[in-house]
Amino acid sequence: MVALKPTVGLVSRAGVVPISHTQDTVGPHARTVADAAAVLSVIQSRTYDGRDPATNAQDPATGGVPLGWRGRFTRPTNIPTDYTQFLDPNGLKGAVLGITRQGLNGFDSFVPTPAPVTAAVEAAFKALTDAGATLVNLDALNYNFSGGPGELLVLCYDFRNDVKAYFATRVGVPVAGGTLADAIAFNNAHADVEMPYFNQDLFEACNSMAPGPDDPQPAFGGMSYNQAIKADHDFTVNNVDAALNAQHLDAIVSATDNPAWATDLLFGDHFIFGTSSIAAAGGYPIVQVPAGAVFGVPLGISFFGTAFSEPTLIRLASGYEAATQARAHNLPTFAATVPFDHIQGPLQQAAGDNQMQSVATAASSPVQGAAAVAGAAAAAAPNQAASAKAKKMPHHL
């Protein structure tokens, strides 16, 4: 799947349940880069939406630009009305791209990224050069792409305040006009429905933060909210924008995250690595495109740029898509479980299922045939039931 995360402020967030006004943005998930570009053409905010100050070039707090641009640049006056004009099947020819592998070995040294995943990432990077791009190893130049040092503090602090403002606009629901504390209490009172599998650690952590923007936050080493905002701004300027400018890059590229996982009701998620923090702290855009598969589970790469660089990112991503046809080689399926009951990928599994069906059909008697089919159904039923009951939970706020 293609995903396009626009610059914060390019698309109005009006009506969206908030996490952080500093980092929140709304963008499309789509079948192709062309589809995503078409959606962005419709939802972009060339003019001020009075319901979202981030779209207002005259807003005294933001100037209509994301955190990374504040105090440096003004909001563009030539925001496109049609982003499909930037689609280019040859978009990678002559492009100069900065590559970072920071974090791709995993957040936890005891749970390293599996070798088949890192091999697939390297193959995806090679496809960039095969399509005509020049790659610059940014890690060898000592840039830091680990993410904004204040990113989580900003998310948590903003969430408590922003969700309260959102609840103030609601009517006819239990937490209308309430606070995050009210939402926590409601969840506790209805835990059998609201939290049958997991608790609300992040809600409680956000609600426990000191109230003032200059108050030290003990959970974050004493850093205050305003210090976190400055740290994220400086991280973006000194690493993302510095690399783009000094190395004359069209974009920065990395793997998006590890292939999708099944959420385990005992141990939770299996989130090994992710790179969205490169853009999140400063409010910058990302376009992610399919880049391959590992045992049938899709893997993507992401193109990162400075604020309002969506035209360039769409050109590059569409060029990669055209050159690799990665999605066409790994079409979506509705496999019951991956890779628990097959490790060769959905296409090979389908072939195996057909062989199994042929064996069952060719059994020497109707009774043997019925037994084979019944056995297969019995083996599949627990997995299907678990899949149907499992509730997908996010790996972060």
Secondary structure, 3 states (H helix, E strand, C coil): CEEEECCECCECCCCCCCCCCCCCCCCCEECCHHHHHHHHHHHECCCCCCCCHHHCCCCCCCCCCCHHHCCCCCCCCCCCCCHHHHCCCCCCCCCEEEECCCCCCCCCCCCCCCHHHHHHHHHHHHHHHHCCCEEEEHHHHCCCCCCCCCHHHHHHHHHHHHHHHHHCCCCCCCCCCCCHHHHHHHHHHCHHHHCCCCCCHHHHHHHCCCCCCCCCCHHHCCCCHHHHHHHHHHHHHHHHHHHHHHCCCCEEEEECECCCCCCECCCECCCCCECCHHHHCCCCCEEEEEEEEECCEEEEEEEECCCCCHHHHHHHHHHHHHHHCCCCCCCCCCCCCCCCCCCCCHHHHHHHHHHHHHHHHCCCCHHHHHHHHHHHHHHHHHHHHHHHHCCCCCCCC
